[in-house]
Amino acid sequence: MSTTAATSRRFEQETFGWWIGLFGVGFRLLHYIGAMSTAAATSRKFDQRDAGGSGYLEREQLSQELAQHFAEKCFTPLELTHFKDNFRTLADDQDGIKYWKEETLCRFLLLPDALGSGAVLYQVATYLGAFPFSSLAPSILTIEAMMKVVTILTERYGKVLKGGKADRNKLLYRSLAVFDRRMSSGHEESSKEVKEPPSAEDGHDKEVKPEDPHSHTTGFSIDVPGYDEEDEDDDELALAALESLDAMEVFKQDRRADTKIHHAQIPVDNFRRLLMLLLVVAPLQAQESLAKHTGNLTEARLRALRRVADCVLWSFVPEEHAGISYSMFNTIIPASLPYLFDGLNPLFEHFLFSKNIDLSRRKRSTSSDAPSVPHVSVTDVPVEPLMRREGEILDLHILSQLSFFMKGDTLFRRLRLLYSGDDAGFSIGSFQQKVINWRAPSILLVSGTRLPANLKGARERVLADLLPPKRFPDSAAGNSTTGRVVFGAYLNVPWKQTYKEAIGDSETLLFQLEPVHEVFRASTINKDYATFSKSGVSFGNPPPRPKAISGLSSHVALGPVSLLLNDSLEYGVFTHESAGGGSFHPSLSREHDWQDRFEIESLEVWGCGGDEEAERQRTAWAFEEREAAARKGLKLGKDIEADRALLEMAGLVGNHNASGGSMG
């Protein structure tokens, strides 16, 4: 009986457990069916909205909510007051909708017509105004759209979103690019039953007609479906914005209208016009009027601006493509142009300062007992010039070009001419005297003309004997027809004579400005960053041997990526080996070997610093002159300048007017 009872109880337990398990499976099945029904209902709801046009309203509402989110989190109440006053003062009104036209935007920002960049910037604004839904672009520039434009271009979004410069640059690329049907022709041929997307002329360059502000345009050509089987490129800023609004489901619907970014290109002419504007606005400060930098746009200055813009443009290798691809854009910008778009920040900060609101008037009215003080506008305060003087190489346009890869606050109003070959003479002695005691970073610039392949002159043959045989062709000529080249280097340590070890560190830069703009950043594989001796000035080359060693070549050793100026400062050599392995990384766009040998026409060294650094250099000079006088048994009086002139005439110090010679 006990065995039968035990068996019966075990059977009852197993049966009960089986029923419990079956119930659990059934419950999970019902939950799954319910979830699927909910998802299907949600999908049908969005499909119905899209079919009836309410899907557009859903995205439009979320877009406005994001603008409100930006306004609350990224700006102060006072800044919003100024922004609203600026917008409403100049806005057009139709059927109760206030909006800005292209003419209004250009007039407010004081964009000069001569640059031809107004239409390009307006195109950027109408794309950014649709953020984060690219399918709504080009948007009408309502106050909500302009709020998003200002937030993105001034980088205020950092207070809400996690994206950085790379994400903003990707967004800017999308705003400038047009869809290239040739790049996706393979997909179009395999999908003949699918409606062909409109061409670039049908969408991207079409201006929104103000007569119908309620109409919804089809969007930019870059946002037309590309029928790409690959995974789509998610815009990180858009994703972050929609996550902050908990609106990812709408974004999934909007992605149906997203185009693979690699099927788009920026038209070369549009980008050139934008580059010319960026060169002009590079030194712009907050609240500073752009008119101060565009007041003298003569024909000569426009030609100079275009020449510099072309040098930057050629860094994207446009001769190999019909436009600028995203892969090239994403490669060149971080390496050679990391601060290219920084000038847009202060330009669009102008929206946050209204001339109609005078805060000083209110302050004066609340303190009527105090003596009246005349109000001086910020724009009326005299500003120190961007450069104390221009050089043979460095002018305002080249200075702006430098600010594309070096911080502007270390360049504008901070550079002093330490050495100029035209003034002090092309010799190592005069070079040494001018730069050695500068205790701050400095920039070397050298310009010249390429030498012919067959050197005929006696001096040129001396250079040929100094260098190894030339194995590489000249670099790309870009748009230049004169053979002019400009190279440079940034040295963030003081100059000093080098014997066995080089100077500089990983912050040292080697760069080319003309005819192609490119920056060669320091490597850690080799630390021969800069050398300075009686043998010449070089970057990326090993220190020169003190004397020839039997059995070894007497030729100068050239680094894989290097710049050499010979001992007489008459000739220069820039070498680029694509394999790298030296003190500087090779080019990211020109993946081939090349070498430029050139005759030096101008050589300059500019010190990065202010009055304090200049005073320290003068103090060091005075100390050295007194030491030199003491060694010669002379006694200097109180008139140091007169004594200095006397010592220079005696040849004891300075040696400024020497045209050649050695350190000694």
SEFI-732864 format. One line per 2 residues: for each residue y, x, z of C-alpha. Coordinates in pm, 1 decimal. Each point is the difference from the previous one (the first is absolute). Layout:
N
Y X Z; ...
This chain:
664
0.0 0.0 0.0; 240.8 283.3 89.5
-53.6 161.5 -338.0; 59.2 -328.2 -179.4
316.3 -67.2 203.8; 137.8 345.7 -68.9
-64.3 -38.4 -368.8; 170.8 -338.0 2.3
309.1 137.1 179.4; 22.9 297.1 -241.1
-20.9 -242.6 -295.0; 277.4 -213.8 147.6
221.3 309.0 52.8; -54.8 123.4 -354.8
66.4 -349.6 -137.9; 320.4 -25.4 204.2
112.0 343.0 -117.4; -76.7 -95.0 -358.3
213.0 -314.7 32.3; 282.5 203.1 158.9
-14.9 250.9 -286.6; -7.4 -277.0 -257.6
301.2 -159.9 165.4; 187.1 330.6 -9.5
-76.7 47.6 -369.7; 109.7 -353.5 -71.2
322.0 46.3 194.0; 83.9 321.2 -188.8
-84.5 -172.8 -328.4; 229.0 -291.4 79.4
275.2 245.2 103.1; -41.6 191.9 -326.4
7.0 -321.6 -205.2; 312.7 -109.3 185.4
168.4 337.1 -60.5; -88.0 -10.9 -368.0
137.3 -353.3 -23.8; 322.9 112.0 167.7
33.3 299.6 -233.4; -68.4 -219.4 -301.8
257.6 -252.4 118.6; 251.6 281.5 52.7
-70.3 137.7 -344.9; 34.5 -346.2 -157.7
323.9 -48.7 192.3; 149.2 322.5 -141.6
-133.0 -77.1 -347.5; 159.3 -343.7 15.5
324.9 153.3 116.7; -6.0 245.9 -285.4
-82.1 -275.1 -248.2; 281.6 -220.2 125.6
252.4 279.2 41.5; -5.1 -14.1 380.6
-177.3 339.6 12.4; 325.6 145.0 -128.9
182.7 -188.8 275.1; -240.1 146.0 255.8
78.4 354.3 -114.3; 369.8 -78.6 -23.8
0.7 -125.9 358.5; -182.7 308.8 127.0
239.8 220.9 -195.2; 294.7 -165.8 174.4
-172.5 33.9 337.7; -39.5 374.5 -61.0
371.6 27.8 -79.8; 77.6 -174.4 328.7
-243.4 232.2 178.5; 179.6 303.3 -146.4
339.2 -140.4 99.3; -104.6 -52.3 362.0
-186.5 327.6 52.0; 174.0 255.9 -222.2
372.4 -73.1 35.6; 249.1 -56.1 278.1
193.8 -329.4 22.3; 315.8 183.3 -105.8
-170.1 148.4 -306.7; -128.3 -344.6 -96.8
352.8 -140.6 29.4; 129.3 264.8 -239.6
-294.2 -53.0 -235.9; 51.3 -376.2 -18.0
373.2 39.2 -56.9; -54.6 246.0 -286.3
-259.6 -221.9 -164.9; 184.6 -330.2 30.5
334.6 143.0 -107.1; -131.2 109.8 -341.2
-287.8 -244.4 -57.8; -8.4 -247.9 -287.1
-89.8 -359.2 87.0; -202.4 -242.6 -208.3
-153.6 -322.0 133.2; 51.8 122.6 354.4
-182.7 331.3 -57.0; 199.2 318.8 53.2
-117.1 306.0 -191.7; 118.4 331.2 -141.8
8.1 98.1 -365.7; -40.2 348.8 -142.1
374.9 28.0 -48.9; 57.7 -91.2 366.3
-242.2 262.9 129.6; 149.7 273.5 -218.3
355.2 -94.8 99.1; -78.5 -3.3 371.1
-174.3 340.1 -7.5; 273.9 141.9 -228.3
-255.0 123.3 -253.6; 180.4 169.9 -290.2
-71.5 -143.5 -344.3; -15.3 350.4 -146.5
-333.0 68.6 173.6; -166.0 -310.7 -143.6
-211.0 -37.5 314.4; 114.8 -348.6 104.0
-269.1 -186.6 -193.3; -271.4 231.0 135.7
109.8 -47.3 360.4; 25.7 -376.7 -48.6
-356.1 0.2 -133.7; -112.6 182.9 315.5
182.9 -250.6 219.8; -149.7 -307.6 -168.5
-347.9 144.8 46.7; 50.4 94.8 365.2
155.9 -340.2 64.9; -341.6 -157.8 -67.9
-173.8 221.4 257.5; -280.8 -34.3 105.2
-107.7 -231.3 -287.1; 35.5 197.1 -321.3
-90.6 -307.0 -208.3; 333.7 -157.9 99.6
193.8 286.4 -161.7; 259.0 10.8 -142.9
152.7 -196.0 282.4; 341.0 -162.8 20.1
217.8 210.1 230.0; 56.5 -257.6 271.9
105.2 106.7 347.5; -366.5 15.4 108.5
-90.7 214.8 -301.2; 294.0 234.8 59.3
-100.4 33.1 365.5; -338.9 135.2 -108.6
160.9 229.7 -259.3; 233.7 153.8 257.2
-279.2 31.1 258.8; -228.1 187.6 -239.2
259.9 225.6 -163.1; 155.5 99.8 335.5
-349.3 49.9 148.3; 78.3 -235.0 288.0
-345.6 -153.2 -45.6; -138.0 279.1 219.6
88.0 -209.1 304.7; -245.6 -270.0 -112.2
-246.5 151.1 -246.5; -208.9 314.2 27.7
55.1 124.8 -354.3; 178.9 325.8 -72.6
171.1 169.0 -294.7; -318.6 8.9 -206.0
-35.0 -377.8 17.1; 367.3 -55.4 -82.8
-27.4 239.5 -294.0; -298.0 -196.8 -131.5
202.2 -319.0 28.0; 291.4 164.4 -181.8
-235.1 111.3 -275.2; -118.7 -357.9 -47.1
359.7 -118.4 -18.8; 82.0 250.6 -275.8
-321.7 -14.5 -204.1; -99.3 -215.6 -293.8
-351.7 -101.8 -95.9; -143.0 212.9 -281.4
-237.9 -211.2 -208.3; -136.7 307.3 -178.7
-135.9 139.8 327.1; -213.9 -309.5 58.4
-87.4 -87.5 -360.3; -366.7 56.8 74.2
3.1 -275.2 257.8; 188.0 -235.5 -229.2
-248.2 49.1 -286.4; -291.6 -78.4 231.4
170.8 -317.8 121.4; 109.5 -167.3 -322.9
-55.1 -344.7 140.5; 257.3 71.1 270.5
362.0 -64.4 -81.2; 183.3 318.5 -100.2
262.3 107.2 254.0; 360.9 4.3 -116.9
155.5 327.3 -110.2; 259.7 199.7 188.3
277.6 -156.9 -204.1; -108.4 -346.4 110.2
36.5 51.2 372.1; 107.5 325.0 155.3
332.8 53.3 -167.7; 93.3 -365.7 -17.0
293.7 -88.3 221.0; -20.4 -305.1 226.6
232.9 -263.4 -142.7; 242.9 -117.2 267.4
36.6 -339.4 -168.5; -332.2 -109.5 153.7
-43.9 155.9 344.5; -284.7 -243.4 80.2
-222.9 118.0 -283.4; -298.8 221.6 75.9
-39.1 290.9 -240.2; -336.7 139.4 -100.9
78.0 334.6 161.8; 15.9 363.1 -106.9
-240.0 129.3 -260.4; -157.9 227.1 258.1
-108.8 -313.2 186.2; -174.3 -162.1 -297.3
-382.3 -3.5 44.1; -159.2 310.7 -143.1
-355.6 -136.1 21.6; -111.8 316.1 173.7
-352.2 14.0 134.8; 94.5 275.7 243.7
123.4 -62.0 349.6; 367.5 -90.2 10.1
265.3 228.7 146.3; 116.7 -158.3 322.4
365.3 51.7 86.0; -11.1 127.1 357.9
349.1 -128.1 80.3; -86.9 -344.6 -134.4
-320.6 -7.8 201.5; 184.3 98.9 316.2
266.7 -263.5 -62.6; -254.8 -276.2 -49.0
-200.4 111.2 302.6; 316.7 -35.2 206.9
28.4 -360.3 -128.0; -375.2 -72.1 21.3
1.2 -95.9 -367.9; -280.8 205.4 -151.9
-165.4 -306.0 -163.0; 308.9 -60.7 -212.4
4.8 366.3 -98.3; -358.6 -28.7 -128.9
111.9 -282.8 -226.2; 302.6 199.3 -115.1
-215.4 303.9 -83.9; -136.8 -190.6 -297.7
331.4 79.7 -168.3; -3.7 368.8 99.1
-37.3 268.0 -265.3; -166.3 334.4 37.7
287.3 237.8 63.1; -158.2 265.5 -220.5
55.4 -223.6 -303.2; 378.5 22.8 37.2
263.2 262.0 -84.2; 366.8 54.6 73.2
205.0 21.1 -322.2; 146.7 348.3 -31.0
352.6 -117.7 -84.3; 11.4 -236.2 299.4
-111.5 275.2 234.3; 257.2 242.1 -143.0
279.0 -247.9 73.6; -127.2 -46.6 354.0
-20.1 378.5 49.3; 363.4 38.2 -102.9
96.6 -259.1 260.9; -214.4 169.5 265.4
171.4 332.6 -71.0; 338.3 -165.1 57.1
-95.7 -186.2 320.8; -195.5 290.6 154.5
293.4 118.3 219.4; 108.5 -355.3 87.3
48.5 -80.4 368.3; -7.4 -336.5 177.8
323.7 -196.1 -55.8; 114.8 257.9 -256.5
118.1 -151.6 -325.7; -194.6 99.3 -309.6
331.5 12.0 -185.9; 74.3 333.9 171.6
-288.2 155.4 -190.2; 48.2 -177.5 -333.4
377.1 19.8 -39.6; -9.2 288.5 -249.3
-295.8 -83.9 -221.9; 131.4 182.8 -303.8
-204.4 59.3 -313.4; -68.6 356.2 114.1
-128.5 -116.6 337.6; -216.7 -268.0 -159.8
-157.7 264.7 -224.1; -64.9 218.6 304.7
-153.1 -293.8 187.4; -223.7 -82.2 -293.7
-110.7 363.6 -30.6; -104.7 15.7 366.5
-164.7 -343.5 -21.1; -201.0 116.9 -302.2
-124.4 304.0 193.6; -127.1 -231.4 274.8
-141.9 -241.3 -255.7; -200.2 274.5 -169.3
-186.4 70.4 323.0; -193.6 -322.0 -77.5
-118.7 148.1 -332.9; 135.7 -282.3 -217.9
-84.5 188.3 -321.1; -366.7 -85.8 60.3
55.1 -370.3 74.9; 210.0 -289.6 -124.6
127.9 -52.5 354.2; -52.6 108.2 359.1
-342.2 -94.1 133.5; -67.0 -80.7 362.9
-241.0 290.8 41.7; 267.8 247.3 -113.0
267.1 -179.0 204.3; -218.2 9.6 310.0
-72.4 370.3 -54.9; 350.3 131.4 -70.5
206.6 -203.5 247.7; -163.0 125.0 326.0
-20.1 362.1 -117.6; 326.7 60.0 -187.5
224.4 -302.0 68.3; -74.1 -129.9 352.1
362.8 -106.7 63.1; 72.8 -132.8 -350.1
76.6 -357.8 109.7; 178.7 83.4 328.0
339.7 -61.1 -160.0; -83.0 -369.9 -31.3
3.5 -34.8 380.1; 376.5 49.1 52.6
73.9 -179.6 -329.2; -160.5 -321.9 123.1
131.1 51.8 353.2; 326.1 -124.9 -151.1
-137.5 -351.7 36.6; 28.3 45.1 377.7
374.9 73.8 -0.8; 242.2 -268.9 -113.8
362.3 78.3 -76.6; 91.0 -355.6 103.7
-99.9 59.6 363.1; 237.0 222.3 196.0
-140.6 60.0 347.6; 299.8 209.5 104.4
224.5 -307.6 -37.9; -197.5 -181.1 267.8
9.8 301.0 229.1; 377.4 26.8 -36.7
48.0 -371.2 74.9; -200.5 26.7 324.8
212.2 291.3 119.2; 351.4 -111.4 -99.0
157.7 192.2 288.5; -122.4 330.4 -135.2
222.8 188.4 -245.3; -80.2 -79.7 -362.8
-193.2 262.3 -190.1; -8.3 -13.1 -379.0
-347.7 -91.1 -124.7; -164.9 262.2 -218.8
-296.5 -107.5 -210.9; -309.2 216.8 -5.8
43.1 43.4 -373.5; 358.8 124.1 52.8
-103.1 298.6 212.5; 20.3 320.7 -205.8
-345.5 141.0 -62.7; -87.7 365.7 -41.3
-92.6 77.9 -362.3; -368.8 17.2 -85.9
41.7 365.6 -98.8; 265.2 252.4 98.3
-26.3 146.4 -347.6; -234.6 -28.3 -295.7
-194.3 292.6 -136.2; -107.8 101.7 -347.1
-335.6 -171.1 61.7; 48.1 -236.3 291.3
227.3 -296.3 -63.0; 1.8 -354.9 137.6
-274.2 -116.9 -236.8; -236.6 288.9 82.5
80.2 -56.2 368.5; -115.7 -361.3 -33.7
-310.0 122.3 -180.6; -77.7 229.8 294.2
36.7 -295.5 237.0; -292.9 -168.4 -174.6
-234.5 242.7 179.0; 214.1 140.8 282.9
170.1 -213.9 262.0; 356.4 -82.8 -98.5
142.2 63.2 347.0; -90.2 369.4 -42.2
174.2 20.1 -340.3; 305.4 -220.9 -35.8
303.9 157.2 170.7; -231.0 266.9 145.1
-30.9 263.5 -273.7; 198.8 323.4 -17.6
-8.2 245.9 -287.7; -130.1 325.6 145.8
-60.8 196.6 -317.0; 92.3 -41.0 -364.6
-89.8 261.5 -257.1; 310.0 -89.7 -201.5
225.5 76.0 298.5; -175.7 279.6 191.1
-189.9 171.1 -279.4; -364.0 -5.4 -103.1
-144.6 263.6 230.0; -241.5 10.4 291.0
267.9 167.4 213.6; 255.7 -276.9 -41.3
-274.6 -261.3 42.4; -105.4 159.5 327.7
352.9 21.2 135.8; 64.4 -370.3 -58.3
-322.3 -159.1 123.2; -155.3 223.9 267.0
198.8 -125.4 300.4; -29.1 -371.2 -76.0
-207.1 -135.9 292.4; -86.8 -338.3 -150.0
-199.6 -136.2 -295.9; 119.7 79.7 -351.4
-59.7 -104.6 -360.2; -29.6 245.5 -290.3
75.5 -124.3 -351.8; -43.4 200.8 -319.6
66.6 -105.4 -357.7; -61.6 176.3 -327.6
-125.7 -16.5 -356.2; -358.8 53.3 -105.8
-72.5 335.0 -160.9; -167.4 14.0 -341.8
-366.2 88.7 -24.3; 74.0 339.0 -161.9
239.3 201.5 217.1; 209.2 240.4 -207.4
284.9 129.8 216.7; -32.1 313.4 214.9
66.4 -187.9 324.8; -242.1 -274.2 -98.8
-269.2 258.1 -71.3; 49.2 135.0 352.5
-79.2 -349.6 128.7; -307.5 -17.9 -224.3
-124.2 330.2 143.4; 52.4 -130.6 353.6
-207.3 -317.4 -50.6; -361.4 -56.6 -101.8
-50.2 -115.7 -361.3; 101.3 -361.8 -46.4
-309.2 -220.4 -19.3; 153.1 -347.2 31.4
236.7 -201.4 -223.2; 345.8 -118.1 103.1
31.7 -313.5 209.6; 88.9 -340.5 -142.5
345.4 -16.1 -157.3; 64.9 -364.8 90.8
310.6 -124.8 -176.7; 159.0 346.7 3.4
61.2 180.9 -327.6; 181.7 302.3 146.2
-285.7 164.1 189.6; 193.5 -26.9 326.7
-201.8 5.1 322.3; 101.0 -47.2 363.1
-225.6 99.4 288.9; 59.2 16.1 371.8
-142.7 46.3 346.6; 69.1 -132.2 348.3
-38.8 254.3 280.8; 24.1 -140.5 352.8
6.4 340.2 174.4; 270.5 271.0 -12.2
-13.0 258.9 -275.5; -117.1 348.3 90.4
-140.6 302.6 -175.8; -375.3 -14.6 -42.8
-227.3 301.6 -0.7; -359.0 -93.9 78.1
25.0 -368.9 85.6; 170.9 -288.6 -174.0
243.6 -244.7 160.5; -0.6 -378.5 1.5
-246.7 -261.2 119.8; -167.2 -321.8 -108.6
343.0 -171.1 -35.6; 100.8 235.0 -282.8
40.1 -173.6 -337.0; -12.7 126.4 -355.3
135.4 -231.0 -268.1; 111.3 -44.1 -358.5
304.6 -214.0 -81.2; 33.6 42.4 -376.4
-130.3 -91.1 -253.2; -269.1 -169.5 214.7
46.0 -93.7 364.3; -289.5 101.9 224.4
-53.5 123.6 355.5; -271.6 251.2 88.3
-74.8 -32.4 370.0; -123.9 280.9 221.0
-370.0 58.5 45.4; -178.6 145.6 301.6
-252.3 194.6 -207.6; 244.2 286.5 -45.7
318.3 65.9 198.1; 192.2 223.5 -240.1
280.6 -256.1 -12.9; 305.2 225.3 -57.2
73.3 372.5 -29.7; 329.3 185.0 -22.1
26.8 373.8 -61.9; 154.3 254.0 -233.7
-266.1 -103.6 -252.7; 152.7 -347.0 -29.6
-27.5 -352.9 135.6; -318.5 -199.9 -34.4
-179.3 -312.0 120.5; -377.5 -34.0 -4.5
-60.5 368.8 -82.5; -152.7 260.8 231.9
240.3 257.9 150.1; 53.8 290.4 -242.6
-190.3 323.9 56.9; 222.5 279.8 133.7
-119.1 235.7 -273.9; -245.4 4.3 -285.5
-361.5 61.8 93.5; -211.9 209.5 -231.5
-251.7 -205.1 -192.9; 182.6 -330.9 51.3
220.3 -178.4 -249.7; 372.6 66.7 30.9
76.3 -357.8 -99.9; 150.8 -239.0 252.1
-259.8 -232.1 155.8; 88.1 -362.9 -78.4
-124.3 -286.3 213.6; -169.6 -307.6 -155.4
313.1 -210.5 58.6; 294.8 234.0 44.5
358.4 93.8 -82.9; 109.6 362.9 -46.8
354.2 137.9 -44.2; -4.1 367.9 -94.8
183.7 280.9 182.6; 312.2 -21.1 -217.6
11.7 -382.1 19.8; 11.9 -11.0 -379.4
-333.5 -166.6 -72.0; -227.2 -253.7 160.9
-358.8 -115.3 -40.2; -153.2 -328.4 110.9
-379.3 -12.3 -14.9; -221.5 -307.2 32.8
-379.1 17.8 8.7; -158.5 -343.3 28.8
-294.7 138.0 200.5; 235.3 71.2 292.0
-117.6 208.9 291.0; 335.9 157.1 83.6
284.5 -66.9 240.7; 110.5 -318.7 -181.0
-196.3 -294.2 -134.9; -13.2 -39.1 -379.8
148.5 -287.9 -196.9; -147.3 -346.3 40.7
106.8 -119.7 -344.5; -12.3 308.3 -223.8
-361.0 103.2 40.6; 15.8 308.5 -218.9
113.0 364.1 25.6; 349.2 104.8 -103.3
254.0 275.2 59.6; 375.8 15.4 -60.9
168.2 338.4 -39.6; 375.5 -35.7 -9.5
324.4 193.4 5.2; 203.2 -87.1 309.4
339.0 -154.6 -69.3; 95.6 -124.4 347.6
-136.6 65.6 346.3; 116.9 -176.6 316.9
-101.9 -22.3 366.1; 128.8 -294.7 202.5
-15.3 -10.5 378.1; -99.9 -325.1 169.9
228.4 -25.4 299.9; 345.0 -66.3 134.5
283.7 186.1 166.9; -218.5 123.1 285.4
-241.7 180.6 -231.7; 288.9 144.1 -202.3
166.3 129.7 317.5; -321.0 170.8 109.9
-21.2 171.8 -337.7; 360.2 118.6 24.7
-67.7 133.1 349.9; -304.2 191.5 -125.9
203.5 143.3 -287.0; 274.2 115.5 238.3
-255.4 166.2 226.0; -162.3 186.3 -289.0
337.6 116.6 -130.5; 100.5 133.8 340.9
-333.7 178.0 23.3; 50.9 150.5 -343.8
352.0 108.0 92.2; -123.3 158.7 322.0
-258.6 200.2 -191.7; 273.9 124.7 -230.9
233.3 84.3 287.4; 249.6 -272.2 -85.5
174.3 -241.0 234.0; 72.6 -353.4 -108.7
320.7 -170.5 96.1; 73.2 -363.8 70.6
38.2 -89.0 -366.3; -370.1 -23.6 -80.6
49.5 -131.6 -355.1; 221.7 293.1 -92.9
-244.7 244.8 155.6; -286.6 -165.7 -186.3
184.4 38.6 -331.5; 60.4 367.3 80.5
-369.7 56.9 73.5; -99.9 -173.2 -321.3
235.4 222.3 -199.0; -160.2 299.2 168.5
-342.2 -131.0 -96.6; -120.9 -16.0 359.5
-71.4 -375.5 13.4; -21.1 -293.1 -236.4
-72.4 153.3 -339.8; 99.4 -338.7 -145.8
99.5 111.8 -343.4; -308.6 200.5 -78.6
-173.9 -105.3 -317.2; -331.6 165.5 73.3
-174.5 230.3 236.8; -233.5 0.3 293.5
4.6 -96.2 365.9; 132.4 330.9 108.2
